[in-house]
């Protein structure tokens, strides 16, 4: 195909092919890097895995899975604050099924999935997409705050970690100032889907709702991060250091993965940041075992819990219901936060 015939959504085919090639090369590089890390300590991995044991791994997996529940509740709180009060079964279908798309390359797909699944529920697609974007933003904010737990141990290795404090203050600013959060979401939507359309969208939830959702996200980080502490203690780490560095380092690694939108679920980026933070706890084969087990347990717990929820809803016939009409879109006063859905609506047309 020639350049003259190029244009799929305004992007030349040659450029799209180049981007796809670079992306595949990036995936290959990450997988090779992770494989090399495992290979270089292969002789000690067996002993490290035996030190953990099946019982400890199971307990850590349960903590990793349960840690996602507060995030689900916080997302529902945000959605209700935007004017969409979904039933528990409808919210479960939407949240868990759309959540699987984060394993696809590119960070836009979960947002697209939330928008696409809104129509069967007779809800405004832009509103559901906006709620998801806000929840991701609050998850990042709360993750940075939880990361401060590891700061005393991290700064002992490098003073650069002190930069985490101003980063945490900057991250908290949008929560305390919803207007700023609205503007940031508009910018994020434009980056994900080129230019935004015009028009006013629903206002962001009030500050009390944002703070409540942030508190729930904090709780989720604390619970899910415990799986690192459990594994680290089994590998011989000091319990108190395992608790603070494990929980804080895990939160920082996942936030870093969220920023790496090109890689599915932050693959590679999360592992590097987690290894850097956990190097204050364990080293060598134990460190590789800890990082690898964390990824495996999180993935198995995520997919497993999603499968169980969807299977239960299907078996009991609790499929999504269809409300008679969507909740009215809150009016936006001239002084309210920047419109979010106008930009988010463009995400529905993202290429599949």
C-alpha positions as CSV (number, residue, x, y, z in Angstrom):
1,X,0.0,0.0,0.0
2,X,1.4,3.4,-1.0
3,X,1.5,6.6,1.0
4,X,-1.0,8.1,-1.4
5,X,-3.6,5.6,-0.2
6,X,-2.8,6.3,3.4
7,X,-5.3,7.6,5.8
8,X,-7.0,5.7,8.4
9,X,-8.4,8.3,10.8
10,X,-6.0,10.9,9.4
11,X,-2.9,8.9,10.3
12,X,-0.7,7.7,7.4
13,X,-0.5,3.9,7.2
14,X,3.3,4.1,7.0
15,X,3.4,6.0,10.3
16,X,0.9,3.6,11.9
17,X,3.0,0.6,10.8
18,X,6.1,2.3,12.1
19,X,4.4,2.8,15.5
20,X,3.2,-0.8,15.6
21,X,6.8,-2.0,14.8
22,X,8.3,0.2,17.6
23,X,5.7,-1.0,20.0
24,X,6.3,-4.6,19.3
25,X,10.0,-4.0,19.6
26,X,9.4,-2.4,23.0
27,X,7.4,-5.4,24.2
28,X,10.1,-7.8,23.0
29,X,12.8,-5.7,24.8
30,X,10.8,-5.8,28.1
31,X,10.3,-9.5,27.9
32,X,13.9,-10.1,27.1
33,X,15.0,-7.9,30.0
34,X,12.7,-9.7,32.4
35,X,13.7,-13.1,31.1
36,X,17.4,-12.2,31.6
37,X,16.8,-11.1,35.2
38,X,15.2,-14.5,35.9
39,X,18.0,-16.4,34.1
40,X,20.9,-14.7,35.9
41,X,19.6,-15.9,39.3
42,X,18.1,-19.2,38.1
43,X,20.2,-21.3,40.5
44,X,18.7,-19.6,43.6
45,X,15.1,-19.3,42.4
46,X,14.1,-22.8,43.5
47,X,15.3,-22.2,47.1
48,X,13.5,-18.8,47.2
49,X,10.3,-20.3,46.0
50,X,10.5,-23.1,48.5
51,X,11.0,-20.5,51.2
52,X,7.8,-18.8,50.3
53,X,5.7,-21.9,50.1
54,X,2.1,-22.5,48.8
55,X,0.4,-21.3,52.0
56,X,2.2,-17.9,52.0
57,X,1.6,-17.5,48.3
58,X,-2.1,-18.2,48.7
59,X,-2.4,-15.7,51.5
60,X,-0.5,-13.1,49.5
61,X,-2.8,-13.7,46.5
62,X,-5.9,-13.2,48.6
63,X,-4.6,-9.9,49.9
64,X,-3.8,-8.8,46.4
65,X,-7.3,-9.6,45.1
66,X,-9.2,-8.2,48.1
67,X,-7.2,-4.9,47.7
68,X,-9.2,-4.1,44.6
69,X,-12.5,-4.0,46.4
70,X,-12.1,-0.5,47.9
71,X,-11.2,0.8,44.4
72,X,-14.5,-0.6,43.1
73,X,-16.5,1.1,45.9
74,X,-14.6,4.3,45.2
75,X,-15.4,4.2,41.5
76,X,-19.1,3.7,42.3
77,X,-18.9,6.7,44.6
78,X,-17.5,8.8,41.9
79,X,-20.1,7.5,39.4
80,X,-22.9,8.4,41.8
81,X,-21.4,11.8,42.3
82,X,-21.6,12.4,38.5
83,X,-25.2,11.4,38.5
84,X,-25.2,7.7,37.5
85,X,-26.3,5.4,40.3
86,X,-25.9,1.9,39.0
87,X,-27.1,-1.2,40.8
88,X,-24.5,-3.5,42.3
89,X,-24.9,-6.1,39.5
90,X,-24.7,-3.5,36.7
91,X,-21.7,-1.8,38.3
92,X,-20.0,-5.2,38.7
93,X,-20.5,-6.2,35.1
94,X,-19.2,-2.9,33.9
95,X,-16.2,-2.6,36.3
96,X,-14.9,-6.1,36.1
97,X,-15.5,-6.8,32.4
98,X,-14.1,-3.4,31.2
99,X,-11.2,-3.9,33.6
100,X,-9.9,-6.8,31.6
101,X,-9.1,-4.5,28.7
102,X,-6.2,-3.0,30.6
103,X,-4.3,-6.2,29.6
104,X,-4.4,-4.9,26.0
105,X,-1.6,-2.7,24.7
106,X,-2.4,1.0,25.1
107,X,-3.9,2.8,28.0
108,X,-7.0,4.0,26.2
109,X,-8.9,0.7,26.1
110,X,-10.4,0.7,29.6
111,X,-11.8,4.2,29.0
112,X,-13.2,3.1,25.6
113,X,-14.7,0.0,27.2
114,X,-16.5,2.0,29.9
115,X,-17.9,4.3,27.3
116,X,-19.0,1.5,25.0
117,X,-20.6,-0.5,27.8
118,X,-22.6,2.5,28.9
119,X,-25.1,2.3,26.1
120,X,-26.7,-1.0,27.1
121,X,-27.1,0.5,30.5
122,X,-28.7,3.6,29.0
123,X,-26.1,5.9,30.6
124,X,-24.2,8.7,29.0
125,X,-21.0,7.1,27.7
126,X,-18.9,10.3,28.4
127,X,-20.0,10.3,32.0
128,X,-18.9,6.7,32.6
129,X,-15.6,7.3,30.8
130,X,-15.1,10.4,32.9
131,X,-15.8,8.5,36.1
132,X,-13.1,6.0,35.1
133,X,-10.6,8.6,34.3
134,X,-11.2,10.4,37.6
135,X,-10.8,7.1,39.5
136,X,-7.5,6.4,37.7
137,X,-6.3,9.9,38.7
138,X,-7.3,9.4,42.3
139,X,-5.7,6.0,42.3
140,X,-2.4,7.6,41.2
141,X,-2.7,10.4,43.8
142,X,-3.4,8.0,46.7
143,X,-0.6,5.7,45.4
144,X,2.0,8.4,45.6
145,X,0.8,9.3,49.1
146,X,1.1,5.6,50.2
147,X,4.5,5.6,48.7
148,X,5.7,8.0,51.4
149,X,5.7,5.0,53.8
150,X,8.8,3.7,52.1
151,X,10.6,7.1,52.1
152,X,12.7,6.7,55.2
153,X,14.4,3.6,53.8
154,X,14.6,4.9,50.2
155,X,16.3,8.2,51.0
156,X,19.0,6.2,52.9
157,X,20.0,4.8,49.5
158,X,19.5,7.9,47.4
159,X,18.6,11.5,48.4
160,X,16.7,11.8,45.1
161,X,13.8,10.1,46.7
162,X,13.1,13.3,48.7
163,X,11.5,14.5,45.4
164,X,8.6,12.2,46.4
165,X,7.4,14.8,48.9
166,X,6.8,17.6,46.4
167,X,5.4,15.1,44.0
168,X,2.9,14.0,46.6
169,X,1.9,17.6,47.4
170,X,1.4,18.3,43.7
171,X,-0.6,15.1,43.2
172,X,-3.0,16.0,46.1
173,X,-3.7,19.5,44.7
174,X,-6.3,18.3,42.1
175,X,-8.2,16.5,44.8
176,X,-8.5,19.6,46.9
177,X,-9.2,21.8,43.8
178,X,-11.7,20.0,41.6
179,X,-11.4,22.6,38.9
180,X,-7.8,21.8,38.4
181,X,-8.7,18.1,38.2
182,X,-11.2,18.9,35.5
183,X,-8.6,20.7,33.4
184,X,-6.1,17.9,33.8
185,X,-8.7,15.4,32.6
186,X,-9.4,17.5,29.6
187,X,-5.7,17.5,28.7
188,X,-5.5,13.7,29.3
189,X,-8.5,13.1,27.1
190,X,-7.0,15.2,24.3
191,X,-3.7,13.4,24.5
192,X,-5.5,10.1,24.3
193,X,-7.7,11.1,21.4
194,X,-6.2,14.1,19.6
195,X,-8.4,17.2,19.7
196,X,-11.6,17.5,21.8
197,X,-15.0,18.6,20.7
198,X,-16.8,21.6,21.9
199,X,-19.6,21.7,24.4
200,X,-20.2,21.5,28.1
201,X,-20.1,18.3,30.1
202,X,-21.1,17.2,33.5
203,X,-19.4,18.8,36.5
204,X,-17.0,16.9,38.5
205,X,-18.1,15.4,41.9
206,X,-17.9,17.8,44.8
207,X,-14.7,17.9,46.9
208,X,-16.3,15.6,49.7
209,X,-16.9,12.9,47.1
210,X,-13.4,13.2,45.7
211,X,-11.9,13.0,49.2
212,X,-14.0,10.0,50.1
213,X,-13.0,8.1,46.9
214,X,-9.4,9.0,47.6
215,X,-9.6,7.5,51.1
216,X,-11.0,4.3,49.6
217,X,-8.2,4.2,47.1
218,X,-5.7,4.6,50.0
219,X,-7.3,1.7,51.8
220,X,-7.0,-0.4,48.7
221,X,-3.3,0.3,48.4
222,X,-2.7,-0.6,52.0
223,X,-4.5,-3.9,51.6
224,X,-3.1,-5.0,48.3
225,X,0.4,-3.9,49.3
226,X,0.4,-6.3,52.2
227,X,0.9,-9.1,49.7
228,X,4.5,-7.8,49.2
229,X,5.1,-7.6,52.9
230,X,3.9,-11.2,53.4
231,X,6.2,-12.5,50.7
232,X,9.1,-10.4,51.9
233,X,8.8,-11.7,55.5
234,X,8.7,-15.3,54.2
235,X,12.0,-14.5,52.4
236,X,13.6,-13.3,55.6
237,X,13.0,-9.5,55.5
238,X,12.5,-7.6,58.7
239,X,8.7,-7.4,59.3
240,X,8.5,-3.7,60.0
241,X,10.6,-2.8,57.0
242,X,8.7,-5.3,54.9
243,X,5.5,-3.5,55.9
244,X,6.5,0.0,55.1
245,X,8.8,-0.6,52.1
246,X,6.6,-3.3,50.7
247,X,3.4,-1.4,50.8
248,X,4.9,1.9,49.8
249,X,7.1,0.4,47.1
250,X,4.3,-1.5,45.6
251,X,2.1,1.6,45.4
252,X,4.9,3.5,43.7
253,X,5.5,0.7,41.2
254,X,1.9,0.5,40.1
255,X,1.6,4.3,39.8
256,X,4.7,4.2,37.5
257,X,3.0,1.4,35.5
258,X,-0.1,3.6,35.2
259,X,2.0,6.3,33.6
260,X,3.4,3.8,31.1
261,X,0.2,3.7,29.1
262,X,1.8,2.0,26.2
263,X,2.6,-1.2,28.1
264,X,-0.3,-3.4,29.2
265,X,-0.7,-3.1,33.0
266,X,2.6,-1.3,33.1
267,X,4.6,-4.4,32.2
268,X,8.3,-3.9,32.7
269,X,8.0,-0.5,34.2
270,X,6.2,-1.8,37.3
271,X,8.8,-4.5,37.8
272,X,11.7,-2.1,37.5
273,X,10.4,0.3,40.0
274,X,9.3,-2.5,42.4
275,X,12.8,-4.0,42.2
276,X,14.5,-0.7,42.9
277,X,12.3,-0.1,46.0
278,X,12.4,-3.6,47.3
279,X,16.2,-3.8,47.0
280,X,16.3,-2.3,50.5
281,X,14.6,-5.5,51.7
282,X,16.0,-8.5,49.8
283,X,18.5,-9.1,47.0
284,X,19.6,-11.6,44.4
285,X,17.2,-14.6,43.8
286,X,14.9,-13.5,46.6
287,X,14.4,-10.1,44.9
288,X,13.6,-11.6,41.6
289,X,11.3,-14.2,43.2
290,X,9.5,-11.5,45.0
291,X,9.0,-9.3,42.0
292,X,8.0,-12.2,39.7
293,X,5.5,-13.7,42.3
294,X,3.9,-10.3,42.8
295,X,3.2,-10.0,39.0
296,X,1.9,-13.6,38.8
297,X,-0.3,-13.3,41.9
298,X,-1.8,-10.0,40.9
299,X,-2.6,-11.3,37.4
300,X,-4.1,-14.5,38.6
301,X,-6.1,-12.8,41.3
302,X,-7.3,-10.1,38.9
303,X,-8.4,-12.5,36.2
304,X,-9.7,-15.1,38.7
305,X,-11.8,-12.6,40.7
306,X,-13.2,-11.2,37.4
307,X,-14.1,-14.7,36.2
308,X,-15.8,-15.6,39.5
309,X,-17.9,-12.4,39.6
310,X,-19.0,-12.8,36.0
311,X,-19.7,-16.5,36.4
312,X,-21.8,-15.8,39.5
313,X,-23.8,-13.1,37.8
314,X,-24.3,-15.3,34.7
315,X,-25.3,-18.3,36.8
316,X,-27.9,-16.4,38.8
317,X,-29.2,-14.6,35.8
318,X,-28.1,-11.3,37.2
319,X,-27.2,-9.7,33.9
320,X,-27.1,-6.0,33.5
321,X,-30.5,-4.4,33.9
322,X,-31.7,-1.5,31.7
323,X,-32.8,1.6,33.6
324,X,-35.8,3.4,32.1
325,X,-33.7,6.5,31.6
326,X,-30.3,7.8,32.6
327,X,-29.9,10.2,35.4
328,X,-29.9,13.8,34.3
329,X,-26.6,15.4,33.5
330,X,-25.8,17.9,36.2
331,X,-25.8,21.4,34.9
332,X,-22.4,23.2,34.8
333,X,-22.3,26.7,36.2
334,X,-20.0,29.2,34.5
335,X,-17.7,29.0,37.5
336,X,-17.6,25.2,37.7
337,X,-14.8,22.9,36.7
338,X,-13.7,22.5,33.2
339,X,-15.8,20.2,31.0
340,X,-14.5,16.7,30.9
341,X,-16.9,14.7,28.9
342,X,-16.5,16.8,25.7
343,X,-13.0,15.5,25.5
344,X,-13.8,12.0,26.8
345,X,-16.6,11.5,24.1
346,X,-13.9,11.4,21.5
347,X,-12.4,8.3,23.1
348,X,-15.5,6.3,22.0
349,X,-14.3,6.6,18.5
350,X,-10.7,5.3,19.2
351,X,-9.6,2.7,16.7
352,X,-10.1,-0.9,17.7
